Amino acid sequence: MSKKALDILAGKAGDAILETASYLGDEMALVQRAHILEVLGLCKTDPDLDFAMLSDLTVVDWLGTEPRFEVVYILYSLQHKHRLRLKVAVPEDDAVIDSACSLWMSANWAEREAWDLYGITFRGHPDLRRILMYDEFVGHPLRKDYPQNGRQPLIRRPDATPTDDLTQRLLETSHDRRVR
C-alpha cells in the first residue's frame, strides 16, 4: 500500500522528486532541498496521501562524500495505514533546510535535536536552540568528525550544591551499594 502512496507523490510532486525506491515495503523518495517544504505540505494535505503524522526526523552523516548530510523524514498516514521515508541531501558548507514545524508540531524537538547533534540549521524554526547539550558545548557530537576523546569545558550550574565529602557518598538506605 505504501508503494501506491509513493507513486501518487511522484506523480504530483513532479521534478521535486529526484528518485524513488521501494524495497520490501520500505518506500523512499529523494527530494530536492529547495522543494522539501512543498513536498511535505503535499504529503500532509493531499487526501490520497494524508500523512498526518511525522513519526521521526533524523540526520545521516556521510563523512567523506558530498553532499555530506541527509535529513530523513519518516511519515505515517493514520487513515491509509501507509508509511513513507523522504530524504533530502544537505551539503556541509550550507547545512540549512526549511523547517517542518509549520506542518507538524512533532518537528519542533526533532529539528532541535538534529541541530544540536549534527549542526543542521532549520530555517524558520520558532526556537532553534540546544535541547540535549548544554549551551556552552562546542561542536556537534554525532558528526563523524567529532573527536572521540574530545573534552568540553565543565560548566557548573549556579543552583548546584557544593561538592564535598558528604555529597559524594550515597545514603545507607540507597539501593546502590557502590559506596559504603
N, C-alpha and C positions, 0 to 999 in steps of 0.2 A: 504494500500500500504506500510506503514511503517513496517508492520509485515513481508512482503516479504524481506525488507532490513535487518531486524533483523535475519531472517532465513539464508540469504546469509552470513551475518557477522559471525554468529555462525558456519556455515559450513566451512568458510575459515580461521577463526582465531583459531579454534581448542581449545586446552587446555588453551589458554589465556583468554577465556571467562569462568567465574566461574558459572554464571547463567544468565538466561534471563527471562523477564516478559513482559506481554502485558496486558494493561487494558484500555478499551475504546479508543483505538487508540493511547495510550501513551506507546511507546515501550522503554524498558530499558535493558541494558546489564551491568553486573558487571564484571569488567576487573581486572586481576592481575596487581598489581602495576609495576612489573618488565617488563611487556609487553605493557604498555599503549602507548608508542610511536609507536611501530609497528602496534598496532590495529588502532590508529588514522591515521597513514600513509595509512593503508589498506582502511580505510573509505574514505579517500580523493582521493586516486589514482585508486581504483578499479572502472572500468566503470559501473558495475552493482550497485554500491553504490553511487559514485560521490558526496560525502558530501563536496562541495566546500566552505561551509560557517560554521564557528564556531560562532554560534549565541550568546552563553554565556558560561561562565565558572564561577562556584561559589563553595563554600565550605559549608558543613553542619557539625555542631559541635554536636556530640552525647555524650555530657559530661556524664561520668559515665559508658560508655561502652568501650570496646576495640575491634577493633581499634576505636579511638575517632572521627576521621575526615573522611569525604567523599568528594573527589573532584568530581564535576559533570560537564561534558561537554555536551552541547546541540548543536547538529549538524543538518544542514539542507542541502538538496540537491536541488539546483535550477532547475536542469534538470528533476529529477524524482518527485519532489514535496513531498519528504518524510522527516520526522524528526526522530531523534534518540537521546536518552539520554544515555551516558556512565557514569558509576560511578566507582570510584576507592577508596578502603579503605586505609587510611593512619594512622598509629599509631602515638600517641602523642610523644613518645620518639624518633622517627625517622621520623619527619614530612618533608620528602623530596620526590619529584616526578619529573620525567623528564618534561622539558618544551616543549610546543607545538608551540613555536614561529617559529621554522623552517618550520612548516606546514602552519600556518595561522598567518598573521600579527595581527589579532584582539586578539590573545592570549597575546600579549605584555602587554597591560594595564590591562587586566583581571587578569593575573597572578600577576602583581604588586599589584593590589587591594587585591587579595587573600592573598598575603604575608603580606601586610600592616595590614590588618584587622584580619587575622586568624593565621599568623605565619607559613604558609606552604611555604617551600623553593622549588623553581622550578629550578632544576639542568639544567644548560646550558642556562639559561635566559640571554639575552645580557645586560640587565640593571636593575637588581633586586634591586630597592630602593623604599622608601616610595612614595606613589602617593597621598594619602589623608591626612595623618597625617604629622606633622612637624618632622624633623629629630631627635629632642631631645625627642620625645614622647616615653614613656616607656611602653612596652607591646603591646597587640593586642586587640583592643576594642570590637570586635564582638565575642570573645571567651566567652562562657557562664560562665567561672570562673573569668572574669574580674570584678573587684569590681564596683558595681553600682554607688557608690559615690566616685570613685577613683579620686584623684587630680593629676594633672600633673604640672610640672614647667611652669611658664609663661615665655615665651621667646619673647622678644621684637625684632621686625625686625629692623635692623640698619637704614633702609630707612624710617621708620615710623616717622610721625611728632610728636613733643612733645605733650603730653596731657595737656591741660589746660582748663579753663572755656569756652573759645571760641570754641574749637574743640568739646566740649561735646554738644553744643547747635545746633539745627537744624536751617537752614535758614528760614526766614519768608515766603519765597515763596515755601517752601517744601510742598509736598503733605502729609507728615507725621505730624500729629498735636499732637503728644505725648508731646512735649516740647514747651512751649510758654514763 
